[in-house]
Amino acid sequence: MAGINAYVGFYEICSPKKVELVFISTASGVVDLLKNILGFDDAFNYNEESYLNEAIKGYFPEWIDIYFETVGGKILDAVLPNIRPHGRITACGTISQYDEEEPDATHNLMYVIVKKIQMQGSSSSTTSLLKELRLRQLLWLDTFLVAMWESNLFLWLVIDQFGPIDLDLMDGED
């Protein structure tokens, strides 16, 4: 569900436009992969930065239009002063806080009010797009199978192997 959560949080809530500056926090720690293989403009490991606010200002000298939050804690606290007025934040996770006995407090929440920042949590299980995305996945699968094998036999074998597909089970409810 992580991929669907990211898709929904980024496209449904953030609604990025071509010229906007986007900051995505992640706990992956694969800076070289992001820059050299996936073609990101820049990336840094927040755990290696002593002064996160200054590091963020270095990468975003003017401001951040959109922040996609998956880490929480000190990184969220450092991002808030660097978001433009009326900027957008989607919070899909706070991985840095999950195993903490006492999670970090966020001290800069006043910026959400002062800058009128839109901040919204996102969970793939509560999105209106979940059924649409699941149907799209099935159509992609069906299109792929028909294009590759031009036979219902292979589709039948796939469904037989994995069981019938019940769309009611894919509505995101546990």
C-alpha positions in Angstrom: 0.0 0.0 0.0 3.0 2.3 0.4 3.1 3.1 -3.4 -0.6 3.9 -3.5 -0.3 6.0 -0.3 2.5 8.0 -2.0 0.6 8.3 -5.2 -2.5 9.6 -3.5 -0.7 11.9 -1.1 1.4 13.4 -3.8 -1.1 13.7 -6.7 -4.4 14.0 -4.9 -3.4 16.3 -2.0 -0.3 18.1 -3.1 -1.4 18.5 -6.8 2.1 19.6 -8.0 2.5 22.0 -10.8 5.6 22.1 -13.2 7.4 25.1 -11.7 6.9 24.2 -8.0 9.8 23.2 -5.8 9.1 19.9 -4.0 10.9 18.5 -1.0 10.3 14.8 -0.2 11.6 13.3 3.0 12.4 9.7 3.1 14.2 7.3 5.4 15.9 5.5 2.5 19.3 7.1 2.8 20.2 6.4 -0.8 21.4 9.8 -2.0 23.5 8.6 -4.8 20.6 6.5 -6.2 18.3 9.4 -6.1 20.7 11.8 -7.8 22.6 9.6 -10.3 20.1 6.9 -11.3 16.7 8.4 -10.7 17.7 11.9 -11.9 16.6 14.0 -8.9 17.9 17.5 -9.0 19.5 17.1 -5.6 19.3 14.9 -2.4 20.9 14.8 1.0 21.0 12.5 4.0 19.3 14.5 6.8 21.1 12.3 9.5 24.4 13.7 8.3 23.4 17.3 8.6 24.2 19.1 11.9 22.0 22.1 11.1 18.9 21.0 9.2 17.4 24.4 8.8 20.6 25.7 7.1 20.9 22.6 5.0 17.3 23.0 3.7 17.9 26.7 3.0 21.0 25.7 1.0 18.9 23.4 -1.2 15.8 25.7 -1.3 17.2 29.3 -1.0 13.8 30.9 -1.7 11.3 28.4 -0.3 9.6 25.0 -0.6 6.2 24.9 -2.4 5.3 21.3 -1.5 6.7 19.1 1.3 5.9 15.4 1.2 6.4 14.2 4.8 7.4 10.6 5.6 10.0 11.1 8.3 8.6 13.6 11.0 10.5 14.8 14.0 13.4 17.2 13.5 13.0 17.2 9.7 9.4 18.4 9.8 10.4 21.0 12.4 13.2 22.3 10.1 11.0 22.3 7.0 8.1 24.4 8.4 10.0 27.8 8.5 11.1 27.1 4.9 7.7 26.6 3.3 6.3 29.4 1.2 3.1 31.1 2.3 0.1 29.0 1.2 2.5 26.0 0.7 1.2 22.5 0.9 2.3 19.6 3.1 1.1 16.0 2.9 2.0 13.8 5.9 2.1 10.2 4.9 4.3 9.0 7.8 6.7 9.8 10.6 9.1 6.9 10.4 11.7 8.6 12.6 9.2 8.5 15.5 7.7 5.1 15.3 10.1 3.4 17.7 10.7 6.3 20.0 9.4 6.0 23.6 8.9 9.8 23.6 8.4 11.1 20.1 10.0 14.5 19.2 7.9 17.5 19.7 7.3 19.8 16.7 8.1 23.3 17.8 7.5 25.2 14.6 3.8 24.5 14.1 3.1 28.2 14.4 4.3 28.5 10.7 1.2 26.5 9.6 -0.9 29.3 11.0 1.2 32.3 10.1 1.9 31.2 6.5 -1.5 29.6 6.0 0.1 26.3 5.0 -2.2 23.5 4.0 -1.2 20.4 5.9 -3.1 17.2 5.5 -2.5 13.7 6.5 -2.9 10.9 3.9 -3.6 7.2 4.2 -4.2 5.0 1.2 -7.0 3.3 3.1 -9.1 6.6 3.4 -8.7 7.9 -0.1 -11.4 8.3 -2.6 -9.0 7.2 -5.3 -8.3 3.7 -3.9 -10.9 1.8 -5.9 -10.1 3.8 -9.1 -6.4 2.9 -8.6 -7.1 -0.7 -8.0 -9.3 -0.9 -11.1 -6.6 0.9 -13.1 -4.1 -1.7 -11.9 -6.4 -4.5 -13.1 -6.8 -2.8 -16.5 -3.1 -2.4 -16.8 -2.6 -6.1 -16.0 -5.4 -7.1 -18.4 -4.0 -4.9 -21.2 -0.5 -6.3 -20.6 -1.7 -9.9 -20.7 -3.8 -9.4 -23.8 -1.1 -7.5 -25.6 1.6 -10.1 -24.7 -0.3 -13.4 -25.1 -3.5 -12.4 -26.9 -5.3 -15.2 -25.0 -7.7 -15.4 -22.1 -6.1 -18.7 -21.1 -3.1 -17.0 -19.5 -5.4 -14.5 -17.7 -7.4 -17.4 -16.4 -4.3 -19.1 -15.2 -3.2 -15.9 -13.3 -6.6 -15.5 -11.7 -6.7 -19.3 -10.9 -3.3 -19.1 -9.3 -3.9 -16.0 -7.2 -7.6 -16.6 -6.6 -10.6 -14.5 -7.6 -10.3 -10.7 -7.4 -12.9 -9.2 -5.1 -13.0 -5.4 -5.6 -15.0 -5.0 -2.3 -11.9 -6.2 -0.5 -9.8 -3.5 -2.2 -11.6 -0.5 -0.7 -8.9 0.0 1.9 -10.8 -1.1 4.9 -9.2 -3.6 7.3 
